[in-house]
């Protein structure tokens, strides 16, 4: 699962609610979560807004879980 989506769902936020809190359009959030647009291609501003809204460090949005 995409890390952005995982964090958003852990916080029980819909894309629309995250849009309201972060200012990042829900359609952009959907594109990042689906892989249609790589989060690495997002603007610095969008990454910072999402991280702040989700109360995580920006780097946490890019972390992948390591299977152990």
N, C-alpha and C positions, 0 to 999 in steps of 0.2 A: 504494500500500500504506500502511496505517496506520503511523505512525511508531513507536508502541509495539511493534507486531508486528515491524516491521523491526529495531528494536534488539534485541528478544528473540531473534529468529532469528539475527542476526549473532553473538550470544553463545551460540548453540546450546543455548538453554534451552527446555524445554517449558513450557507454562502451569503444569503441576503443580510443576515445579522452581522456577519463579519464585514460585509461591505459597509453597513451603517456605522460600525465601530471604527473601521480602519480607513474608510474613504477609497478603498481599492474596489473597482467595479466587480460585481459578482461574476460577470462573464469572463473577466480576466482570471479570477480565482479558479473558476471552472477550467479554464484553459491550462493553468499551471498544474492543477490537480490531475487532469486527464493526460498530461504530457503533450498536449497539442502545442503548447508553448513551454519551453524549458524555463523553470524558475530562474535559472542562471541568466536568462535573457531579460528578466524583469528589471525595471529601473531600480536604482539604489533607493529612491524614495518609496517605491511600492514595497520593497523588501523590509525597509525600516518600519513602515506603517503596519504591515502584517505582523511583524515580530512584536511591536509594541502592543497591538490589539490582542495578540495571543499570549502576551506576557512571557516571551521567550527571547533568548539571544538570537540574533539573525542567523548565526551559524547553525542553530538547531533546526532551522527549516530545510537545511541541506543534508543533514545527517541521515545515513541509512543504517538500519539495524544490522548488526553482524550476527549471523546464525552461529550458534555455538553448540 
